[in-house]
Amino acid sequence: MRSGGTAAVELAATMLGPLGQRDVPLGPMTTYRVGGAAAVLVRVECDEHLRAVSTVVRETGVEVLVVGNGSNLLVADRGFEGLAVVLGEAFSTIDIDGTVVRACGGALLPVVARRTAACGLTGFEWAVGVPGSIGGAVRMNAGGHGSDMAAVLSRIRRFDLATGEDEIVPADRLGLAFRHSGIAASQLVLWAELQLAPGDVSTSEELIAEVVRWRREHQPGGANAGSVFVNPEGDSAGRLIDAAGCRGLRMGSARVSEKHANFIQADEGGSADDIERLMREVRARVERHSGIRLRPETRLVGFDPAPWGGA
């Protein structure tokens, strides 16, 4: 969606009344812990809130940013001149009926992974190492350790803030591909149904422990957003970045991880703009070295889209 500018933001804030908060820092809502504020933020707790926000979006044309757990999000230091939408606690429940799991969009992947394993279900253990929400995981078809959302997803409830359309959509209509889906920027995943399989509690818990151990051994901690670039087909972004001599490369308050070259770590109190600048430099060096143009996996908000080809 295109923003109607400052006038649209002001009108949206007026229409939302007490439901909308002004100038809310988004950095603390992301795993990078850096970045600017949203001009207006709404935390939706019920369907009535969703309908109210949709009316505002349709009548003002204000740009919308759906914020999940912030584990794949980088907001520019200048912030987001639009309306940020966050799912509240009412949209974080998890219901299990046999082998069918209905997890709301705000439910965290590690929580769903551990809950399903404890109930004797298998197929979602891999998600314990992904610090995202169910909604965000569907949007990017998150995955790891040989599986992804597409492997277990049966259907979702999707609400479009731009149109007010509220529908149940089967997984095969979502355009799921590697770290990609057809979920639009204005659309919220309110719940997702997962089809898992009967398993063994102890076996699943051992697998979860192995995933956690592997992540700790191979990936850095601290303030980061996981993989910065999507792996090209048949290769590894981390390998390409390392081969281009970027491991440990620093720009301002951002540094390419020494532990895994496809991770960028942010200093405490650092700058989102430094991270984006380092991302551009890393991509340029990889392209010069290998001829491969990496595609960002990190969602960039508030930055000039030109260097990224609209990404």
Secondary structure as the mmCIF struct_conf table of DSSP 4:
data_model
#
loop_
_struct_conf.conf_type_id
_struct_conf.id
_struct_conf.beg_label_comp_id
_struct_conf.beg_label_asym_id
_struct_conf.beg_label_seq_id
_struct_conf.end_label_comp_id
_struct_conf.end_label_asym_id
_struct_conf.end_label_seq_id
HELX_RH_AL_P HELX_RH_AL_P1 THR A 6 LEU A 16
HELX_RH_3T_P HELX_RH_3T_P1 GLY A 17 LEU A 19
STRN STRN1 GLY A 20 PRO A 25
BEND BEND1 LEU A 26 LEU A 26
HELX_RH_3T_P HELX_RH_3T_P2 GLY A 27 MET A 29
BEND BEND2 THR A 30 TYR A 32
STRN STRN2 ALA A 37 VAL A 44
BEND BEND3 CYS A 46 CYS A 46
HELX_RH_AL_P HELX_RH_AL_P2 ASP A 47 THR A 60
STRN STRN3 VAL A 64 VAL A 67
BEND BEND4 ASN A 69 GLY A 70
TURN_TY1_P TURN_TY1_P1 SER A 71 ASN A 72
STRN STRN4 LEU A 73 VAL A 75
TURN_TY1_P TURN_TY1_P2 ASP A 77 ARG A 78
STRN STRN5 PHE A 80 LEU A 87
HELX_RH_3T_P HELX_RH_3T_P3 GLU A 89 PHE A 91
STRN STRN6 ILE A 94 ASP A 97
TURN_TY1_P TURN_TY1_P3 GLY A 98 THR A 99
STRN STRN7 VAL A 100 CYS A 104
TURN_TY1_P TURN_TY1_P4 GLY A 105 GLY A 106
BEND BEND5 ALA A 107 ALA A 107
STRN STRN8 LEU A 108 LEU A 108
HELX_RH_AL_P HELX_RH_AL_P3 LEU A 109 ALA A 118
TURN_TY1_P TURN_TY1_P5 CYS A 119 GLY A 120
STRN STRN9 LEU A 121 THR A 122
BEND BEND6 GLY A 123 GLY A 123
HELX_RH_3T_P HELX_RH_3T_P4 GLU A 125 GLY A 129
STRN STRN10 SER A 133 SER A 133
HELX_RH_AL_P HELX_RH_AL_P4 ILE A 134 MET A 140
TURN_TY1_P TURN_TY1_P6 ASN A 141 ASN A 141
STRN STRN11 GLY A 143 GLY A 144
TURN_TY1_P TURN_TY1_P7 HIS A 145 GLY A 146
STRN STRN12 SER A 147 ASP A 148
HELX_RH_3T_P HELX_RH_3T_P5 MET A 149 ALA A 151
TURN_TY1_P TURN_TY1_P8 VAL A 152 VAL A 152
STRN STRN13 LEU A 153 ASP A 160
TURN_TY1_P TURN_TY1_P9 LEU A 161 THR A 163
STRN STRN14 ASP A 166 PRO A 170
HELX_RH_3T_P HELX_RH_3T_P6 ALA A 171 ARG A 173
BEND BEND7 LEU A 174 LEU A 174
STRN STRN15 ALA A 177 ALA A 177
TURN_TY1_P TURN_TY1_P10 PHE A 178 ARG A 179
STRN STRN16 HIS A 180 HIS A 180
TURN_TY1_P TURN_TY1_P11 ALA A 185 SER A 186
STRN STRN17 GLN A 187 GLN A 195
STRN STRN18 ALA A 197 PRO A 198
HELX_RH_AL_P HELX_RH_AL_P5 VAL A 201 HIS A 218
BEND BEND8 GLN A 219 GLN A 219
BEND BEND9 GLY A 222 ALA A 223
BEND BEND10 GLY A 226 GLY A 226
BEND BEND11 VAL A 228 VAL A 228
STRN STRN19 PHE A 229 PHE A 229
HELX_LH_PP_P HELX_LH_PP_P1 VAL A 230 PRO A 232
TURN_TY1_P TURN_TY1_P12 GLU A 233 GLY A 234
BEND BEND12 ASP A 235 ASP A 235
HELX_RH_AL_P HELX_RH_AL_P6 ALA A 237 ALA A 243
TURN_TY1_P TURN_TY1_P13 ALA A 244 GLY A 245
TURN_TY1_P TURN_TY1_P14 ARG A 247 GLY A 248
STRN STRN20 ARG A 250 MET A 251
TURN_TY1_P TURN_TY1_P15 GLY A 252 SER A 253
STRN STRN21 ALA A 254 VAL A 256
BEND BEND13 GLU A 258 LYS A 259
TURN_TY1_P TURN_TY1_P16 ALA A 261 ASN A 262
STRN STRN22 ILE A 264 ALA A 266
TURN_TY1_P TURN_TY1_P17 GLU A 268 GLY A 269
HELX_RH_AL_P HELX_RH_AL_P7 ALA A 272 SER A 290
BEND BEND14 GLY A 291 GLY A 291
STRN STRN23 PRO A 296 PRO A 296
BEND BEND15 THR A 298 THR A 298
STRN STRN24 ARG A 299 VAL A 301
BEND BEND16 GLY A 302 PHE A 303
BEND BEND17 PRO A 305 PRO A 305
HELX_RH_3T_P HELX_RH_3T_P7 ALA A 306 TRP A 308
TURN_TY1_P TURN_TY1_P18 GLY A 309 GLY A 310
#
